[in-house]
Amino acid sequence: MNARTMLMSALGSVIGLIALVLVIVLPSSDETCETSGVLDGSSAPTLPPLGGQSPADARAAASATPTTNAAVTGTPSLAAGVGPLRRTLPLETGTFTVSDVFGSRGGDHRGIDMAATDGTTIYSVSDGRVVAAGPASGFGNWIVVDSVDTNGRAYSAVYGHMWDHGVKVRTGQTVTAGQPIGMVGSAGESSGPHLHFEIVPGGRFTGGRQIDPMPWLDGAPTPDVGGARAFSVDPNCVRGFGSAGGALADGKVPAELEIWYRRAGTVCPEISSSLLAAQAKQESGFRRGLTSPAGAQGLAQFLPGTAVSINPDDGLPYVIDADGNGTASVWDDGDAIIGQARYMCAIAHKIAGWMAAGKVSGDLTALTLAGYNAGEGAVLSSGGMPNQVAAHYSETQPYVTNILSMEPQYRAPGAQGRFTPEPGGGGAQIVEAAHDWLGAPYVWGGGGAQGPSNGGFDGPGLTAAAVFAASSGAVTLPRTAEQQWESGREVPIAKAAAGDLVFSDFGPKGPAKVGIYAGNGQLIQAVSPSSSGAGGGVVEVAVPGDARARRVL
């Protein structure tokens, strides 16, 4: 019997989730990220507020109602008395086959693939909170749900390869076990309709590691592999678990500000913690007490009038008393950072409405930054990136460019999808990173260190994104092929290795095209469409005859 047959047999035989007896082992006193009371006052732990809550605080008991997914026929109880295991299968029984197992592809496959008809309903396997929903490199689209198991351990469930229309939840939404959240698709790196499914104890964005989800689906307890501790009172042990704030890279902002940027990244799905951190670096360099020549104040450089203006999203001022000290002030860390997020989200919502009405075009993130700098009215009157006065060119556009180029430095590795660089991986990881974007559309001027922009890449935008991702942000390439030709060192094309940059179409100022050598005479390149409009996008093509190579890692 092969591994796949054994797995399917096991899955079929235990489809009703066997009753478990869990031994709850209290963490030792020297485990700073856990407390001895993680289960106190709760029959089934729910997600805590970001930053944790006191172990003595009561937490609402989860309902013991059986899950709605027909794939699950039983709800086992625990001898330890901490409530039911609220788990279900991500697809209904009989609608799928396991087409690839955990640990295949040389150990690189960190989940299981469940082949099913395009459009098959995907269910949340447990109660939790959506921390990511939408585009992700490699997955096309993904959904990540953070949950807390009955043993008090934090974990994420990851669902991948949905089409754009197949993502049925939004970031920040609370879901229950058995609730429909998406539909099977074949977006991203996929050869046919299937669900890529992962279980990540410790949290997908908060230091966890994937495990084989098959035993877990069969009822095995969630292991402790490190990462987030859901009910810790120490913010360093939570790091944004249960929120989109978990995508902020550790240690990139001053320690006392980190929890506030993580919280700020949960205000709306359009504005991430990493974007807010990069924006703050540009605005104030994380320095308190600043007042600009124009009168902008504090970490987020609010004009006093803007700080007290009413947010149309909720009718409250942009700067509120987020830290609970009784005063809303741009000089308080938490108030300023949460206010920054509230203002950015309000701008994003206005601009998104204008884009939907055809009044504005461009990249929503870039235009939101421009609106923060020049006022959203400048975006509307320009029909996109502000371009009406000299300051729009000398100040606003460089402001946007600088922040977008810095943002990846503040983003947790792998926060946009599957690729996570390994130390010492070298040039081969550039190829791995580029593979995540195969099939992305060609966009003139698109992409850069932050990844795709306006939905895609041009040639140097792709190489900049792949090198930045592969180097964990250590190497930022310039924006044009001619400038990238000055990076690294040239190697003979006959000795090119995977991950070397391949340049071609040389002119008086240098090369016009650049791609990434993938081996066997092939390179990954963002190719423009033909004059008829056909083709184009990130594809593998043959190395051209005039090619020259440079090694940047």
Disulfide bonds with the S-S distance in Angstrom:
Cys33-Cys237 2.04
Cys268-Cys345 2.03
